[in-house]
Every structure is written in C-alpha cells, then in structure tokens.
Amino acid sequence: MNIQQLRYFLVLADTLSFTKTAEKYYISQTAVSNQIKALEEKLGVQLFQRDNRKVLLTPAGKVFVKEAKSIITRIEEAVQHTKDAAEGFAGEIHVGYQWGFERTVFPRVLQDFQYEYPNIEILIERDEVAALYDGVIEGKYDIIFNLPLPGKKKSGLKEMVLARYPLYVAVPPQHPFAEFHSLKREQLADEIFISYRQNALSEYDPTQAILADFADVGLVPNINFQHQAIESILLFVALGKGITIVPEYFLPCAPAGINLLFIPLEDSALPAEVAAIWQEKNTNPALDKFVECIQKD
C-alpha cells in the first residue's frame, strides 16, 4: 500500500468512475483498476462492487474513505514538519542562561523568537557562568546567554553582545556615600567590599574582572567576604558589613524589607554585558533562525 494508491482510491470513491479517475491522473483505466486491486489485496477486503454499468463502495470501502483521508493528511503533515525542521522552522533549540538575566533583554529575545517561530520548542536551563561556557562548547546548549567570553575561549565560538548595563555601588542608608549622586572608583579605595565567591575557573569570575578594573586606577579592593548568592551579599551590605558593586539588572534582588541605596559607578570601564554565544559548527537549523532573529533587534 502506498500513498498514490490511496489517492486513486479516494478519487474513485468520490467519482465512482474509473474513467474520470484515470483522466485525473493521466493514466489508463487498466492502471487504475490494477492499483485498486492491489490495495484491496493488501487490505484483504473488497472496497468496491463492480459490474459493467456502475461502481459502488462496499461498507468496508465507505469506512476506508475516512481512514485513507486521515492517512494522507498525516503523511503530508509529517513531510511538511520534516521539511520545516530541516529548514529551521520547526524542531527544538536548547538555551542556557546565567542567573539574573531574567531581568535583562534575555526574556524579550526569547519571546520575540517564539512569536516568530511558534513551531520551534525552546528548552531553557539556568546554569553557572563556567558551566554555560562548557555546555555550549560540548553541545549541551545550542546557544547561551552569559557574560562575554574570556579572550582565550573564543576559538570556534561566535559571540554577540546584546545589551550593556551600568554598574551601581550598593550601600546602607547610614553610609557616608548615601548623599552622593554618583561615585568613582578612587572614592572606594578605603571601603570594605563584599563580592561574589570566586569560581575555581578564575577566568570566568566576575570578581576578577572587577579587580582588574580597579587595578587600572592603581587600586586593590579590600574584599572581606564573598558569597555566591546576590541576595546574601546585599543582606550583608544592609547590615553594614561592607559595600558591593552590582549590575543594574540585580537591583531588584535586594531582600524584602531592607533599605539599600544604589549609587551609579561613573567611571568603571566594565559595564555588565549580556552576550549570546554559540558554536560556529553547530548544525541545528533552528539555531540559524534564532541567530537571525537576534541580529534583527
């Protein structure tokens, strides 16, 4: 049984004429008759009653009309879905992102893409900075949204910076900086810092970038305490244990019920960036559509 036999059957069931069926497909009546006979033999039932004057559907034939239509529709859908997947209009894409990026441009990028390509399933996973880099290199993720790549990790990867966010100094309300409208790095020379706990892979660590940024003006921040959770860092700031530097998208992360002030850090050469990163050799067609989508923004 093949799809062409089903098409012959449906036209014959509709017209009840071997002549009209043959004319529609530009074949002989004998060819139509042979194909219908082969279909009946495959099914093990008679689909038509035939005599010299008329052709009628049998009860089994009437039932098979509905089934044949369903089979053809399903095959056509399967073919179209397969073509869509090959061309990037269907399928799935694995996306990794860094904690905190929920408050950046990242959600809008996902929403815009899903609106444009509703048949592509977006699989989303939040991960650590270092794990995201490793994941996209190893193929766990098709694309990640993360801090920009360290220089020596860029081989084989493509990167696009989507947004830049200013840095702020978080202080408690009673701090001498509370009256300042902005700050510069030199003004923080004598402050105690609370910062992110350094990752074993220091090249991925935002703290290292901050240290390098301060080194440009001859300063070494006095980092007294480190923690992986921004909420805990901000809580310690509120308790007067020190100050911290946070990107703009972390400002809503302050624990409920505490008072903090966030003062712009004017002269930092290190704005927080959101970068999309993917493998050049990734062959997922959906990734091509995703990259096209973010390039349009």
C-alpha positions as CSV (number, residue, x, y, z in Angstrom):
1,M,0.0,0.0,0.0
2,N,1.3,3.4,-0.9
3,I,0.1,7.0,-0.8
4,Q,-0.6,7.1,-4.6
5,Q,-2.9,4.0,-4.3
6,L,-4.8,5.9,-1.5
7,R,-5.2,8.9,-3.8
8,Y,-6.5,6.8,-6.6
9,F,-8.9,5.1,-4.2
10,L,-10.3,8.5,-2.8
11,V,-10.9,9.9,-6.3
12,L,-12.6,6.7,-7.4
13,A,-14.7,6.7,-4.2
14,D,-15.7,10.3,-5.0
15,T,-16.4,9.9,-8.7
16,L,-17.4,6.2,-8.8
17,S,-15.8,6.2,-12.3
18,F,-12.6,4.5,-13.4
19,T,-12.7,6.7,-16.5
20,K,-12.7,10.0,-14.5
21,T,-10.1,8.7,-12.1
22,A,-7.8,7.7,-15.0
23,E,-8.3,11.1,-16.6
24,K,-7.4,13.0,-13.4
25,Y,-4.1,11.2,-13.1
26,Y,-3.3,10.8,-16.9
27,I,-3.1,7.1,-16.7
28,S,-5.1,4.2,-18.2
29,Q,-8.2,2.7,-16.7
30,T,-6.4,-0.6,-16.5
31,A,-3.7,1.0,-14.4
32,V,-6.3,2.4,-12.0
33,S,-8.0,-0.9,-11.8
34,N,-4.7,-2.7,-11.1
35,Q,-3.8,-0.3,-8.3
36,I,-7.2,-0.6,-6.6
37,K,-7.0,-4.4,-6.9
38,A,-3.5,-4.3,-5.3
39,L,-4.9,-2.1,-2.5
40,E,-7.8,-4.5,-1.8
41,E,-5.4,-7.4,-1.8
42,K,-3.2,-5.6,0.7
43,L,-6.1,-4.8,3.0
44,G,-7.7,-8.2,2.5
45,V,-11.2,-6.6,1.8
46,Q,-13.2,-5.6,-1.2
47,L,-13.6,-1.8,-1.4
48,F,-15.8,-1.6,-4.5
49,Q,-18.6,-3.5,-6.1
50,R,-18.1,-3.5,-9.8
51,D,-20.3,-4.5,-12.8
52,N,-20.5,-3.4,-16.4
53,R,-22.7,-0.4,-15.6
54,K,-21.7,1.0,-12.2
55,V,-19.2,1.1,-9.4
56,L,-20.3,1.3,-5.8
57,L,-18.4,1.5,-2.5
58,T,-18.8,-1.5,-0.2
59,P,-19.4,-1.0,3.5
60,A,-15.7,-1.6,4.1
61,G,-14.9,0.9,1.3
62,K,-17.0,3.6,3.0
63,V,-15.2,3.1,6.2
64,F,-11.8,3.2,4.4
65,V,-12.6,6.6,2.8
66,K,-12.3,8.3,6.2
67,E,-9.2,6.3,7.1
68,A,-7.5,7.0,3.8
69,K,-8.1,10.7,4.1
70,S,-6.6,10.6,7.6
71,I,-3.5,8.6,6.5
72,I,-2.8,11.1,3.6
73,T,-3.3,14.1,5.9
74,R,-0.9,12.6,8.4
75,I,1.7,11.7,5.8
76,E,1.5,15.2,4.3
77,E,1.9,16.8,7.8
78,A,4.8,14.5,8.6
79,V,6.5,15.5,5.3
80,Q,5.9,19.2,6.0
81,H,7.1,19.0,9.6
82,T,10.3,17.2,8.4
83,K,10.9,19.9,5.8
84,D,10.2,22.6,8.4
85,A,12.7,21.1,10.8
86,A,15.4,20.8,8.1
87,E,14.9,24.5,7.2
88,G,14.8,25.6,10.8
89,F,11.0,26.4,11.0
90,A,10.3,23.5,13.5
91,G,12.3,21.4,15.9
92,E,13.9,22.5,19.2
93,I,16.7,24.7,20.5
94,H,18.5,24.3,23.8
95,V,19.1,27.6,25.5
96,G,21.3,28.2,28.6
97,Y,21.4,31.4,30.6
98,Q,23.0,32.9,33.7
99,W,21.1,33.6,36.9
100,G,19.9,37.2,37.0
101,F,19.5,37.5,33.2
102,E,15.7,37.1,33.8
103,R,15.8,40.9,34.3
104,T,17.7,41.7,31.2
105,V,16.9,41.8,27.5
106,F,17.0,37.9,27.6
107,P,13.3,37.2,28.2
108,R,12.3,39.6,25.4
109,V,14.6,37.9,23.0
110,L,13.0,34.5,23.8
111,Q,9.5,35.9,23.4
112,D,10.2,37.6,20.1
113,F,11.7,34.4,18.7
114,Q,8.9,32.2,19.9
115,Y,6.3,34.6,18.4
116,E,8.1,34.4,15.0
117,Y,8.7,30.6,15.1
118,P,5.9,29.1,17.2
119,N,6.8,25.5,16.0
120,I,10.2,25.6,17.5
121,E,10.3,24.4,21.1
122,I,12.7,26.4,23.3
123,L,14.3,24.3,26.0
124,I,15.6,26.7,28.7
125,E,18.0,25.9,31.5
126,R,19.7,28.2,34.1
127,D,23.3,27.4,34.9
128,E,26.5,28.7,36.4
129,V,28.8,31.0,34.3
130,A,31.6,28.4,33.8
131,A,29.1,25.6,33.2
132,L,27.4,27.6,30.4
133,Y,30.7,28.1,28.6
134,D,31.5,24.4,28.9
135,G,27.9,23.5,27.9
136,V,27.9,25.4,24.6
137,I,31.4,24.0,23.7
138,E,30.3,20.4,24.5
139,G,27.0,20.7,22.7
140,K,24.7,20.6,25.7
141,Y,23.4,24.0,24.7
142,D,22.8,25.4,21.2
143,I,23.2,28.9,22.4
144,I,23.9,30.6,25.8
145,F,23.2,34.0,27.3
146,N,26.2,34.8,29.5
147,L,28.9,37.2,30.3
148,P,31.2,37.8,27.3
149,L,33.8,35.2,26.5
150,P,37.3,35.4,28.0
151,G,39.7,36.0,25.2
152,K,41.3,32.6,25.0
153,K,38.0,30.8,25.0
154,K,36.7,32.3,21.8
155,S,38.1,29.7,19.4
156,G,35.2,28.1,17.5
157,L,32.6,30.2,19.1
158,K,30.6,33.2,17.9
159,E,29.5,36.0,20.2
160,M,27.1,38.9,20.0
161,V,26.7,41.4,22.8
162,L,23.0,42.2,23.1
163,A,22.9,44.8,25.9
164,R,25.1,46.7,28.3
165,Y,24.1,47.6,31.8
166,P,25.7,50.2,34.1
167,L,27.2,49.2,37.5
168,Y,26.0,50.5,40.8
169,V,27.5,50.7,44.3
170,A,25.2,49.3,46.9
171,V,25.4,50.9,50.4
172,P,23.2,51.0,53.5
173,P,21.3,54.3,54.1
174,Q,23.6,55.3,57.0
175,H,26.8,55.1,54.9
176,P,28.6,58.4,54.1
177,F,28.1,57.7,50.4
178,A,24.3,58.0,50.9
179,E,24.3,61.6,49.9
180,F,26.3,61.1,46.7
181,H,24.6,61.0,43.3
182,S,27.4,59.1,41.7
183,L,30.8,57.6,42.6
184,K,34.2,57.0,41.0
185,R,36.5,54.1,41.7
186,E,39.0,56.2,43.6
187,Q,36.4,57.1,46.1
188,L,36.0,53.4,47.0
189,A,39.7,52.9,47.9
190,D,39.2,52.6,51.7
191,E,35.9,50.6,51.6
192,I,35.4,47.0,52.6
193,F,33.9,45.0,49.7
194,I,31.6,42.1,49.8
195,S,31.8,40.3,46.5
196,Y,30.9,37.1,44.6
197,R,32.7,34.0,45.6
198,Q,35.4,33.2,43.1
199,N,34.9,30.3,40.8
200,A,37.8,27.8,40.6
201,L,38.0,28.7,37.0
202,S,39.1,32.3,37.7
203,E,38.9,33.4,34.1
204,Y,35.1,33.1,34.3
205,D,34.8,35.0,37.6
206,P,33.1,38.5,37.5
207,T,35.1,39.3,40.7
208,Q,38.3,39.0,38.7
209,A,37.1,41.5,36.2
210,I,36.2,44.0,38.9
211,L,39.7,43.5,40.4
212,A,41.2,44.2,37.0
213,D,39.0,47.2,36.6
214,F,40.2,48.7,39.8
215,A,43.8,47.9,39.1
216,D,43.6,50.3,36.1
217,V,43.4,53.1,38.6
218,G,46.0,51.6,41.0
219,L,43.5,50.2,43.5
220,V,43.1,46.8,45.0
221,P,39.6,46.4,46.5
222,N,39.6,45.1,50.1
223,I,37.3,42.1,49.7
224,N,36.3,41.0,53.1
225,F,33.6,38.5,52.4
226,Q,32.4,36.5,49.4
227,H,29.2,34.7,48.6
228,Q,27.6,33.1,45.5
229,A,24.1,34.5,46.2
230,I,23.5,38.1,45.3
231,E,20.6,38.2,47.9
232,S,23.0,37.3,50.7
233,I,25.6,39.8,49.5
234,L,23.0,42.6,49.6
235,L,21.8,41.5,53.0
236,F,25.3,41.8,54.4
237,V,25.6,45.2,52.8
238,A,22.3,46.2,54.6
239,L,23.9,45.0,57.9
240,G,26.8,47.4,57.4
241,K,29.4,44.7,56.7
242,G,30.7,46.4,53.6
243,I,29.7,47.6,50.1
244,T,29.3,45.8,46.8
245,I,29.1,46.5,43.1
246,V,26.2,45.2,41.2
247,P,24.9,45.5,37.6
248,E,21.7,47.3,37.1
249,Y,19.7,44.1,36.5
250,F,20.5,42.9,40.0
251,L,18.9,45.9,41.7
252,P,15.5,44.2,42.2
253,C,17.3,41.3,44.0
254,A,17.5,43.1,47.4
255,P,15.8,41.0,50.1
256,A,12.3,42.3,51.1
257,G,12.1,44.7,54.0
258,I,15.6,46.1,54.0
259,N,16.8,49.5,52.9
260,L,19.6,49.9,50.5
261,L,20.9,52.7,48.2
262,F,22.3,52.1,44.8
263,I,24.6,54.8,43.5
264,P,25.9,54.8,39.9
265,L,29.6,54.0,39.5
266,E,30.5,56.5,36.8
267,D,34.0,55.7,35.6
268,S,34.1,51.9,35.5
269,A,35.4,50.5,32.3
270,L,33.4,47.4,32.9
271,P,29.7,47.7,32.2
272,A,27.8,44.4,32.7
273,E,27.1,42.9,29.3
274,V,24.7,40.2,28.1
275,A,26.2,38.2,25.3
276,A,24.7,35.5,23.1
277,I,27.3,32.8,22.4
278,W,27.1,29.7,20.1
279,Q,29.3,27.3,18.3
280,E,30.2,28.1,14.7
281,K,29.9,24.4,13.7
282,N,26.5,23.8,15.3
283,T,24.3,22.3,12.6
284,N,20.9,22.8,14.3
285,P,18.8,24.7,11.7
286,A,16.7,26.2,14.5
287,L,19.9,27.9,15.7
288,D,20.3,29.7,12.4
289,K,16.8,31.1,12.8
290,F,17.5,32.1,16.4
291,V,20.6,34.0,15.4
292,E,18.8,35.7,12.5
293,C,16.2,36.8,15.0
294,I,18.6,38.4,17.5
295,Q,20.6,40.0,14.7
296,K,17.4,41.9,13.6
297,D,17.0,43.5,17.1
